[in-house]
Amino acid sequence: MADAEYDRLLAELAKIEAAHPEFDDPASPTKRVGGEPIEGFVTRAHAVPMLSIDNTYSEADVRTWWSRMEREVGPRAASTLVAVCDPKIDGLALSIRYERGRLVAAVTRGDGVKGDDVTHTVRTIRSVPLVLNADAGFNIPEVLEVRGEIYFPLKEFSRVNAEREAIGDELFMNPRNAAAGTLKQLDPSVAAARKLGFLAHGRGELSDDGFAKSFSEYLGKLAKLGVPSSGQSVVCRDVDAVLKAIEAFDKHRHTLEYMTDGMVVRLDDFATQRLLGTNTKSPRWVIAFKYPAERKTTTLIGVDHQVGKTGKITPRANMQPVLIAGSTVQHATLHNYGRVASAPVNPDDPTSKTTDIRIGDTVYIEKAGEVIPYVAGVVLDKRPRNAAKIVPPEACPVCGGLVETEPPESKHDPALETQRFCINPLCPAQMREKLVWFAGRKQMDIDGLGEKTIDQILASTTIPLRSFADIFRLDGYRDELVTLDRMGVKKVDNLLTGIQQAKSRGMGKLLAGMGIRHVGESTSKALAKMFKDIDSLRAATEPQLRPKACSKDEAARLGFDPDPKVRPETGLGKDTAPIVHAFLAAKSTAKIFAELAALGVDLASQDFVEPGKRNVPAAGANPFAGKSVVITGTLERYERSELTAILEKLGAKVSGSVSSKTGLLVVGKEAGSKLDKARELGVTIMEEPSLITALAASGVA
């Protein structure tokens, strides 16, 4: 069914359900758009272990495996062996459990014994039936676990990458990793938007042994129940037929909507599978033939230096066009400048010598996951005499700003470099994403200034939006804002009110919103506790940003204990402090803060703790001081951000996840997996009435 037709029918069904709420069904396709985000993953044990499959790469290995199967079943049964060849889908293995025909759980492979429960995202995948077809013509087992592969359809993968490129996000490198990352999203709406697929290729727990006698029969019955499989399975009655199927599939596998990297060959009969059993990690009755990655050579004719939203500078190769894995490739990633300085001469041999990549070189090209092209190595024997070295940019190629490398010593040895960054906070290549982040709820919380509004303003020729300060100048462009598509007077007034309110957020929120490398919500809050305003923060030395490492004299000035062992775990670490210090010391940063101050933005800290009190728990005896506290569920009296601020002032460290270090779990209504985990770990649990009492005893009304 075409997407447009599916969406039309889905909208029609949604109207019917709205008119007849008495027929609400959690298994309705309208629920696939995703529900509320979950707070964390629950680990579940597999009823039947999900074992890995042994790989092979040659015809000889396949014949050896087949001969071993013949020996193990005995001469009488050897002539009756039948195998099924099925595509090895390059995705994420999953076990979906149906009970009485309804989907109840979906669990990742994990370590094979247990995995993460991802039911919330799997429910959004259209190809996964929420209810099995009851009119299939046979009884549905009480318990049916379907094993299969979650994959990213290539059309959707290209669409999502195009969208990410348009907004300056880093592209997904390959469909498999992108599918895995999508499935592990806490918010199911992300998975719904990416339109993942599922294909069955195995079984787990099955309450009815008579459901199917063979793998081919099993796939046939799954199809009648509405569970999809590849449709590419081939039944083979000898090893020659197996090898022909492997060869034939290789010729057309690039035409499929999903990535494949091989062919799975398994004995068809379930009784024979049970007879052969498993070794320590793999079934004996199945093997995976892996196709070698396609590799071509071409000429490197130039290099672009691309700047991402975080300031990361990545070299991209411009090459003579070459056809590889079904498409023409002209551009490919060079990964980083360390790779440029030290690339393999023989990509198949990890011990082979390396060389720098030069313009004019003949290079090996491969596709990561057969999708994203990259330069795998250099054909050194074909290097021309005039091959030019690739010079990493010493200044940002977009704004001309300062550049830093990681690790810092890589400046002296380019082969060690893993990353290169533009550190100019006003770099145009980074600004769009930084504006979106700056306005976000956990940062400056500017109501009405979301991605779409920012994009509309950036597309306007009459409203400047090139810096954080420009956000606070938007009140001078009210008339122009009203003319933007779908804005209107009321929406613009709400936006300008939100911007005015954001001026009073204080230094901690401001730092969190500026997109400084390594500085997020918790780090910015830690700095806000240590320094009373932006001026004192910018005046701090690098060691003063990391109390654990500063001298005894500096510790005394900052109000910390002279003994480093008992100093607080606040401030920055040894790797982060130099980067943040350099950012704060930059002239461009001083300009940003001066502009913001002139526009009335509060640069003082609202979280500052006087030096003499930094080693002292919050006033009054309370059960929160010094504890790691996690909040879960919905509280009636407090917003979560409000309660977090209160608990931190009482000396607690508020965390987002439950672990063995958690000292207290505050529980509201509809608490989820965090409560289960806290009970497993024996963490103290405090419900809202007890919380209110404890806060009152600690001096909080």
C-alpha positions in Angstrom: 0.0 0.0 0.0 1.3 3.5 -0.9 2.1 5.8 2.0 -0.6 8.3 0.9 -3.3 5.7 0.9 -2.2 4.3 4.2 -2.3 7.8 5.7 -5.7 8.5 4.3 -7.2 5.4 5.8 -5.4 6.1 9.1 -7.0 9.5 9.2 -10.4 8.0 8.5 -10.0 5.5 11.3 -8.9 8.2 13.7 -12.2 10.1 13.0 -14.2 7.0 13.6 -12.4 6.3 16.9 -12.9 9.9 18.0 -16.7 9.6 17.3 -16.9 6.2 19.2 -14.4 6.3 22.1 -16.2 3.3 23.6 -14.4 1.2 21.0 -10.9 2.5 21.9 -8.3 -0.2 21.2 -4.6 0.0 22.3 -3.8 -2.2 19.3 -5.3 0.3 16.8 -3.0 1.4 14.0 -3.7 5.0 15.1 -1.6 4.3 18.2 1.5 3.8 16.1 2.4 7.5 16.1 4.0 6.9 19.5 2.8 7.6 23.1 4.5 9.2 26.0 8.3 8.9 26.2 9.5 6.3 28.6 12.0 7.2 31.4 14.4 4.3 30.8 14.8 0.8 29.6 13.8 -2.4 31.4 16.0 -5.5 30.9 14.1 -8.7 30.2 15.3 -12.3 29.9 14.7 -14.2 26.7 12.6 -17.3 27.2 14.8 -18.9 24.5 18.4 -17.6 24.2 19.1 -15.5 21.0 22.3 -17.1 19.8 24.7 -15.7 17.2 25.4 -17.4 13.9 28.8 -18.5 12.7 30.0 -16.6 9.6 31.8 -17.9 6.6 33.3 -16.1 3.6 34.0 -18.8 1.0 32.5 -21.6 -1.0 34.8 -24.1 0.6 33.6 -23.2 4.0 30.0 -23.7 3.0 30.8 -27.2 1.6 32.7 -28.1 4.8 29.7 -27.1 6.9 27.3 -29.1 4.7 29.6 -32.2 4.9 29.6 -31.9 8.7 25.8 -31.8 8.8 25.7 -35.0 6.6 28.1 -36.8 9.0 26.2 -35.8 12.1 22.8 -36.8 10.9 24.1 -40.1 9.5 24.3 -41.7 6.0 20.6 -42.6 6.0 19.3 -39.1 6.6 22.1 -37.3 4.7 20.5 -37.6 1.3 17.3 -36.0 2.6 18.8 -32.8 4.0 17.0 -29.7 2.9 18.2 -26.2 3.5 16.6 -22.8 3.2 18.7 -19.7 2.1 17.3 -16.4 3.4 18.9 -12.9 3.1 21.0 -11.8 6.0 19.5 -8.5 6.7 21.9 -5.8 8.0 19.7 -4.6 10.9 19.0 -5.1 14.5 17.9 -8.5 15.9 14.7 -8.5 17.8 12.3 -10.9 19.6 8.6 -10.0 19.4 6.3 -11.9 21.8 2.7 -12.5 21.1 0.3 -13.9 23.7 -3.2 -15.0 22.6 -2.5 -13.3 19.3 -1.6 -9.9 20.8 1.8 -8.2 20.9 2.9 -8.0 24.5 6.7 -7.4 24.3 9.6 -6.7 22.0 13.1 -7.2 23.3 16.5 -6.6 21.7 19.1 -9.4 21.4 21.3 -7.8 24.1 23.8 -10.4 25.3 21.7 -13.2 23.9 20.3 -14.1 27.4 18.6 -10.8 28.1 17.9 -7.6 26.2 16.2 -4.2 26.5 12.4 -4.0 26.3 11.7 -1.7 23.3 8.0 -2.4 23.0 7.2 1.3 23.0 9.1 1.9 19.7 8.3 -1.4 18.0 4.6 -0.6 18.3 5.2 2.4 15.9 6.6 0.1 13.2 3.8 -0.4 10.6 5.0 -3.8 9.4 4.8 -5.3 12.9 1.2 -6.5 13.5 -0.1 -5.5 16.9 -2.7 -8.3 16.6 -2.2 -11.4 14.6 -4.7 -12.4 11.9 -7.4 -14.6 13.6 -8.7 -15.7 10.2 -5.5 -17.4 9.1 -7.2 -20.9 9.0 -5.4 -22.4 11.9 -5.0 -22.0 15.7 -2.7 -19.3 16.9 -0.3 -20.6 19.6 -1.0 -19.2 23.1 2.7 -18.0 23.0 4.4 -17.2 19.8 7.8 -15.4 19.8 8.9 -14.2 16.4 12.6 -13.5 15.9 13.5 -11.1 13.1 15.4 -8.0 12.1 14.5 -4.3 12.5 15.9 -2.4 9.5 15.9 1.2 8.1 14.4 1.2 4.6 16.9 2.8 2.2 14.4 5.3 0.9 13.6 6.4 4.4 17.2 6.4 5.4 18.0 8.8 2.5 15.0 11.0 3.4 16.1 11.3 7.1 19.7 12.0 6.1 18.5 14.7 3.7 16.5 16.3 6.5 19.4 16.1 8.9 21.7 17.7 6.3 19.3 20.5 5.8 19.3 21.5 9.5 23.1 20.9 9.9 22.9 17.7 11.9 25.6 15.0 11.3 24.5 12.4 8.8 23.8 8.8 9.9 26.7 6.7 8.7 24.8 3.6 7.8 21.2 2.2 8.1 22.0 -0.5 10.7 23.4 1.9 13.3 20.7 4.4 12.6 18.0 1.7 13.1 19.6 0.6 16.3 19.8 4.1 17.6 16.2 4.8 16.6 14.9 1.7 18.3 16.6 2.7 21.5 15.0 6.2 21.6 13.1 6.8 24.8 10.6 8.9 22.8 8.6 6.6 20.5 7.6 9.4 18.2 11.1 9.5 16.9 10.8 5.9 15.7 7.4 6.6 14.2 8.8 9.5 12.1 11.6 7.4 10.8 9.4 4.5 9.5 11.5 1.5 10.3 10.7 -1.9 9.0 10.6 -5.5 10.3 11.2 -8.9 8.7 10.9 -12.2 10.5 13.6 -14.9 10.2 13.3 -17.1 13.2 11.4 -18.2 16.3 11.8 -18.1 20.0 9.4 -19.6 22.5 6.5 -21.4 20.9 3.8 -23.0 23.1 2.6 -25.4 20.3 5.3 -27.7 19.0 2.9 -28.8 16.2 2.5 -25.3 14.8 5.1 -25.9 12.1 7.5 -28.8 11.3 10.0 -26.8 9.3 11.3 -23.3 8.8 9.7 -22.9 5.4 6.3 -23.9 6.8 6.8 -21.6 9.7 7.5 -18.6 7.4 4.4 -19.5 5.4 2.2 -19.5 8.5 3.7 -16.2 9.8 2.7 -14.7 6.4 -0.9 -15.8 6.9 -0.9 -14.3 10.4 0.3 -10.9 9.0 4.0 -11.1 10.0 6.3 -10.2 7.1 9.4 -12.1 6.0 11.9 -11.3 3.2 10.0 -13.2 0.4 13.5 -14.1 -0.9 13.8 -17.5 0.7 15.0 -20.4 -1.5 14.6 -24.1 -0.6 17.8 -26.0 -1.6 18.2 -29.8 -1.6 22.0 -30.0 -1.9 25.0 -27.9 -1.3 25.4 -27.0 -5.0 21.9 -25.5 -4.9 22.9 -23.6 -1.8 25.9 -22.1 -3.6 23.8 -21.2 -6.7 21.3 -19.4 -4.5 24.1 -17.4 -2.8 25.5 -16.4 -6.1 22.1 -15.5 -7.6 21.1 -13.4 -4.6 24.3 -11.4 -4.8 23.3 -10.1 -8.3 20.1 -8.5 -7.2 20.3 -7.8 -3.5 21.2 -4.1 -4.1 17.7 -3.7 -5.6 15.9 -4.4 -2.3 14.6 -1.8 0.1 16.9 -2.9 2.9 20.6 -3.6 3.3 21.9 -7.1 3.2 25.4 -8.3 3.9 25.1 -12.1 3.3 22.8 -15.1 3.0 21.8 -17.3 6.0 21.7 -21.0 5.2 19.8 -23.2 7.7 18.5 -26.8 7.7 14.8 -26.6 7.1 13.5 -29.4 9.3 13.0 -28.4 13.0 13.5 -32.0 14.2 16.9 -32.1 12.5 17.8 -28.8 14.0 17.0 -30.1 17.5 19.1 -33.3 16.8 22.2 -31.2 15.8 21.8 -28.7 18.7 24.2 -25.9 19.5 27.8 -25.3 20.5 28.7 -22.7 23.2 27.5 -19.7 21.2 25.9 -20.8 17.9 23.5 -23.4 16.5 25.3 -26.1 14.4 22.5 -26.3 11.9 22.9 -22.7 10.5 25.6 -20.7 8.9 25.9 -17.2 7.5 27.7 -16.6 4.2 29.0 -13.0 4.2 29.6 -11.2 0.9 32.9 -9.2 0.6 32.5 -5.4 0.7 32.7 -4.0 -2.8 35.8 -1.9 -3.3 36.7 0.3 -6.2 39.6 2.7 -7.0 39.4 6.2 -8.3 41.4 9.4 -8.3 41.2 12.0 -5.5 40.9 15.4 -7.2 40.3 17.7 -4.2 39.2 18.1 -0.6 36.4 20.1 1.0 36.7 21.2 4.6 33.1 21.0 6.0 32.0 22.6 9.3 29.2 21.0 11.3 26.9 22.5 13.9 29.2 21.7 16.8 32.1 23.3 14.9 33.6 20.0 14.0 35.6 20.3 10.7 35.5 17.2 8.5 37.5 16.6 5.3 35.4 15.4 2.4 37.0 13.9 -0.7 36.1 15.0 -4.2 36.9 12.2 -6.7 36.5 11.1 -10.2 33.0 9.5 -10.3 33.0 5.7 -9.8 30.1 3.2 -9.7 30.1 1.2 -6.5 27.4 -0.9 -4.8 24.7 0.2 -7.3 25.3 4.0 -7.3 27.8 6.5 -8.7 30.1 8.0 -6.0 31.9 11.3 -6.4 32.3 12.4 -2.7 33.4 10.4 0.3 34.3 11.1 3.9 38.0 11.1 4.9 36.9 10.7 8.5 39.4 13.1 10.1 42.8 14.7 9.6 44.5 12.0 11.6 43.2 9.5 9.0 44.4 11.9 6.2 47.9 11.9 7.8 48.0 8.1 8.3 45.9 6.0 5.9 46.4 2.2 5.2 48.2 1.2 2.0 46.4 -2.2 2.2 43.0 -1.9 3.8 42.8 -5.7 4.2 46.0 -5.9 6.3 45.9 -4.1 9.7 49.7 -4.5 9.9 50.4 -2.9 6.6 52.3 0.4 6.4 50.5 3.7 6.2 50.9 6.9 4.3 49.3 10.3 4.1 46.5 10.8 1.6 47.4 13.3 -1.2 45.4 15.1 -3.9 46.1 13.2 -7.1 46.3 9.8 -5.3 44.5 6.7 -6.5 42.4 5.7 -3.5 40.3 2.7 -2.5 36.6 3.5 -2.0 34.1 1.4 0.0 30.7 1.9 1.4 30.1 1.7 5.1 27.1 -0.6 5.4 27.1 -0.4 1.6 25.6 3.0 1.9 28.0 5.7 3.1 31.1 5.9 0.9 34.5 6.4 2.5 38.1 6.4 1.5 39.5 3.1 2.8 43.2 3.4 1.8 45.8 4.6 -0.8 47.3 2.8 -3.8 50.8 4.1 -3.0 52.4 2.5 -6.2 50.2 4.8 -8.3 51.1 8.1 -6.6 52.0 10.8 -9.1 55.1 12.9 -8.5 53.1 16.1 -8.2 50.6 14.7 -5.7 49.8 17.6 -3.3 49.6 17.2 0.5 46.3 17.9 2.1 46.8 20.7 4.6 44.4 20.8 7.5 42.9 24.3 8.0 44.5 26.3 10.7 41.5 28.7 10.7 37.8 27.9 10.2 37.1 27.6 6.5 33.7 29.3 7.0 34.4 32.2 9.5 38.2 32.3 9.8 38.0 31.7 13.5 40.4 29.8 15.8 40.7 26.1 15.4 41.5 23.5 18.1 42.4 19.8 17.7 41.8 16.8 19.8 43.9 15.5 21.4 45.7 18.8 21.8 49.1 17.1 21.2 48.0 16.2 17.7 49.1 19.7 16.6 52.6 18.2 16.8 51.6 14.8 15.3 48.7 15.1 12.8 48.4 11.3 12.7 47.1 11.3 16.3 44.3 13.8 15.5 40.8 12.6 16.0 38.8 15.8 15.8 39.3 19.5 14.7 36.9 22.2 15.8 36.1 25.8 15.0 35.8 27.5 18.4 34.2 30.7 17.2 30.7 30.8 18.9 29.5 33.1 16.1 30.5 30.9 13.2 27.5 30.9 10.7 27.9 27.2 10.1 27.1 26.5 13.7 24.6 29.3 14.5 21.3 27.8 13.3 21.5 24.7 15.5 22.8 26.8 18.4 19.8 29.1 18.2 17.5 26.2 18.4 19.3 24.7 21.4 19.5 28.2 23.1 15.8 28.6 23.0 15.0 25.1 24.2 13.0 24.3 27.3 16.0 23.1 29.4 18.1 26.1 28.4 16.6 29.6 28.0 13.0 28.2 27.7 11.8 30.8 25.1 8.2 29.9 24.5 7.3 30.2 20.8 10.8 30.1 19.5 11.0 26.6 18.1 12.8 25.2 15.1 10.1 26.1 12.6 9.9 29.7 13.8 13.7 30.0 13.8 13.8 28.7 10.2 11.1 31.2 9.2 13.1 34.1 10.6 16.4 32.9 9.1 14.7 32.7 5.7 13.4 36.2 6.1 15.3 39.0 4.4 14.1 41.7 6.8 14.7 40.2 10.2 18.3 39.6 11.3 19.0 36.5 13.4 22.7 35.8 13.4 23.5 35.6 17.1 22.1 35.0 20.5 21.8 38.8 21.0 19.6 39.1 17.9 17.0 37.0 19.7 16.6 39.8 22.2 16.4 42.4 19.5 13.4 40.8 17.9 11.0 43.1 19.8 12.1 45.7 17.3 10.8 43.7 14.4 7.3 43.0 15.6 5.6 44.1 12.4 7.9 42.0 10.3 7.3 38.9 12.5 3.5 39.3 12.1 3.8 38.9 8.3 5.6 35.5 8.6 3.5 32.5 7.6 1.2 31.3 10.3 2.5 33.7 12.9 -0.2 36.3 13.6 -0.5 39.1 16.2 -1.2 36.8 19.2 1.6 34.3 18.4 4.1 37.1 18.0 3.1 38.8 21.2 3.5 35.5 23.1 6.9 35.0 21.5 8.1 38.5 22.5 6.8 37.9 26.0 8.7 34.6 26.1 11.9 36.4 25.0 11.4 39.1 27.7 11.0 36.4 30.4 14.1 34.6 29.2 16.3 37.6 30.1 15.9 36.7 33.7 17.0 33.1 33.5 20.5 33.8 35.0 24.0 32.7 34.2 23.5 28.9 34.6 20.7 28.7 32.0 22.6 31.1 29.7 25.7 28.9 29.8 23.7 25.8 29.2 22.2 27.3 26.1 25.3 28.6 24.4 26.3 25.2 22.9 29.8 25.3 24.5 31.5 22.0 24.0 31.3 19.7 27.0 29.0 22.2 28.9 25.5 20.9 29.4 22.8 21.5 32.0 24.7 20.0 35.0 28.1 21.5 34.2 26.6 25.0 33.7 24.8 24.7 37.0 28.1 23.6 38.7 29.9 26.6 37.3 27.0 28.8 38.4 27.4 27.6 42.0 31.1 28.4 41.9 31.0 31.9 40.3 28.6 34.7 41.1 28.5 36.2 37.6 29.9 36.1 34.1 32.7 38.5 34.9 34.1 36.4 37.8 33.7 33.2 35.7 35.7 34.8 32.8 38.3 36.0 35.2 38.9 32.5 36.6 42.1 30.6 35.8 41.9 27.2 34.2 42.7 25.4 37.5 40.0 27.4 39.3 37.5 25.8 37.0 38.4 22.4 38.4 38.5 22.4 42.2 39.9 18.9 42.5 43.1 20.0 40.7 43.7 23.6 41.9 46.4 24.5 44.4 45.8 24.8 48.2 46.0 28.6 47.9 43.5 28.7 45.1 41.2 26.2 46.9 41.3 28.5 50.0 40.3 31.5 47.8 37.4 29.5 46.3 36.2 28.3 49.7 37.1 24.6 49.2 38.9 22.3 51.6 42.7 22.3 51.3 42.7 18.5 51.0 41.9 17.6 47.4 40.4 14.3 48.5 37.5 16.0 50.2 36.8 18.8 47.7 33.5 18.6 46.0 32.9 16.9 42.7 31.9 20.1 41.1 33.4 22.2 38.4 35.2 20.8 35.3 37.5 17.9 34.6 41.1 18.1 33.3 40.1 17.5 29.7 37.1 19.9 29.7 38.6 22.8 31.7 41.1 23.9 29.0 38.4 23.9 26.3 35.9 25.9 28.4 38.6 28.3 29.6 39.6 29.0 26.0 36.0 29.7 25.0 35.5 32.1 27.9 38.8 33.9 27.2 38.1 34.5 23.5 37.4 38.0 22.4 34.3 36.9 20.5 32.9 35.5 23.7 33.4 38.8 25.5 31.5 40.5 22.6 28.6 38.1 23.1 28.3 38.7 26.8 28.6 42.5 26.3 25.8 42.5 23.8 23.6 40.4 26.0 24.2 42.6 29.0 23.4 45.7 27.0 20.1 44.1 26.0 19.1 43.5 29.6 20.0 39.8 29.9 20.8 38.8 33.5 24.4 37.6 33.6 24.4 36.9 37.4 24.2 33.5 38.9 21.0 32.4 40.6 22.7 29.3 42.0 25.8 30.9 43.5 26.9 29.4 46.8 29.2 31.6 49.1 32.7 30.2 49.3 32.5 29.6 53.1 29.4 27.4 52.6 30.5 25.2 49.8 31.7 22.3 52.0 28.7 22.7 54.4 25.5 20.9 53.8 22.4 23.0 53.4 21.0 24.5 56.6 18.8 22.3 58.7 18.8 18.6 59.1 17.3 17.0 56.0 17.3 13.7 54.3 18.6 15.1 51.0 22.0 16.6 51.8 24.8 14.8 50.1 22.5 12.3 48.4 22.0 11.4 44.8 18.3 11.9 44.2 16.1 10.7 41.3 12.6 12.0 40.6 10.0 9.9 38.7 6.3 10.2 38.0 4.0 13.2 38.2 3.9 15.3 41.4 0.9 17.4 42.3 2.6 20.2 44.2 5.9 20.6 42.2 7.0 20.9 38.7 10.1 18.7 38.2 12.4 21.5 37.4 11.2 23.5 40.4 11.7 20.5 42.7 15.2 19.8 41.2 16.2 23.4 42.1 14.9 23.0 45.7 16.7 19.7 46.3 20.0 21.0 44.9 19.8 24.0 47.3 19.3 21.4 50.1 22.6 19.7 49.1 21.3 16.9 46.9 22.6 16.0 43.5 19.6 15.3 41.2 20.2 12.6 38.6 18.1 11.4 35.7 18.6 7.6 36.1 18.6 5.1 39.0 21.8 3.3 39.8 23.6 1.7 42.7 24.8 5.2 43.7 21.2 6.5 44.0 20.4 7.4 47.6 16.7 8.4 47.2 13.9 8.0 44.7 11.1 10.6 44.8 8.0 9.0 43.4 4.9 10.7 42.0 1.9 9.3 40.2 2.3 6.9 37.3 5.9 6.1 38.2 7.5 3.8 35.6 10.6 1.7 35.2 12.7 3.8 37.6 10.6 2.7 40.5 11.0 -1.0 39.5 14.8 -0.6 39.3 14.9 1.3 42.6 13.1 -1.6 44.3 15.5 -4.1 42.8 18.5 -2.1 44.1 17.0 -1.4 47.5 17.0 2.3 47.0 15.0 4.4 49.6 11.7 5.4 48.1 9.9 8.6 49.1 6.3 9.4 48.0 4.9 12.9 47.7 3.3 13.2 51.1 6.6 12.2 52.8 8.5 14.5 50.5 6.4 17.5 51.5 6.9 16.7 55.2 10.7 16.3 54.7 10.9 19.6 52.8 8.9 21.4 55.5 11.3 20.0 58.2 14.2 21.3 56.1 12.8 24.8 56.0 11.0 24.6 52.6 7.4 25.7 52.7 
